[in-house]
Amino acid sequence: MTTNIQQGTLLDVLKKKMRQTKEDMEKYKDECEEFHKRLQVEVMRREEVSTVSNLVKYIDDGMLYCNPLL
């Protein structure tokens, strides 16, 4: 009888631990997805800045070419 109680207790502990692990995994998965979205937004923002910077440089170079006094 003591063995059955111990097995039941161990089983309950294992089930609780598995449930907690599953909840933790879901939480970390959600956090990972959120960080991935933030990363994608930052990559797009930096690409925009790079494009604008290149455009400004191109315009500046063109002005120097058109007006050598600048």
C-alpha positions in Angstrom: 0.0 0.0 0.0 2.8 2.4 0.8 4.2 1.7 -2.7 0.9 2.7 -4.3 0.8 5.9 -2.4 4.4 6.7 -3.2 3.8 5.9 -6.9 0.7 8.1 -6.9 2.6 10.9 -5.3 5.5 10.6 -7.7 3.1 10.5 -10.6 1.4 13.7 -9.3 4.7 15.4 -8.9 5.7 14.4 -12.5 2.4 15.6 -13.9 2.8 18.9 -12.1 6.3 19.3 -13.3 5.3 18.5 -16.9 2.5 21.0 -16.8 4.8 23.7 -15.4 7.4 22.9 -18.1 4.7 23.1 -20.8 3.5 26.5 -19.5 7.1 27.8 -19.4 7.7 26.6 -22.9 4.6 28.4 -24.2 5.7 31.6 -22.4 9.2 31.5 -23.8 7.8 30.7 -27.3 5.6 33.8 -27.1 8.6 35.9 -25.9 10.7 34.6 -28.7 8.0 35.5 -31.3 7.7 39.0 -29.9 11.5 39.5 -30.0 11.5 38.1 -33.6 8.9 40.7 -34.6 10.9 43.5 -32.9 14.0 42.3 -34.7 12.2 42.4 -38.1 10.9 45.9 -37.4 14.4 47.1 -36.5 15.9 45.5 -39.6 13.3 47.2 -41.8 13.9 50.6 -40.1 17.7 50.3 -40.6 17.2 49.4 -44.2 15.1 52.5 -44.7 17.7 54.7 -43.0 20.4 53.1 -45.1 18.4 53.8 -48.3 17.7 57.4 -47.3 21.4 57.9 -46.4 22.4 56.5 -49.8 19.9 58.8 -51.5 21.2 61.9 -49.6 24.8 61.0 -50.5 23.8 60.5 -54.2 22.1 63.9 -54.2 25.0 65.5 -52.5 27.4 64.0 -55.0 25.2 65.2 -57.9 25.2 68.7 -56.5 29.0 68.7 -56.3 29.2 67.5 -59.8 26.7 70.2 -61.0 28.2 73.0 -59.0 32.0 72.6 -58.4 32.0 75.6 -56.1 30.1 73.7 -53.4 
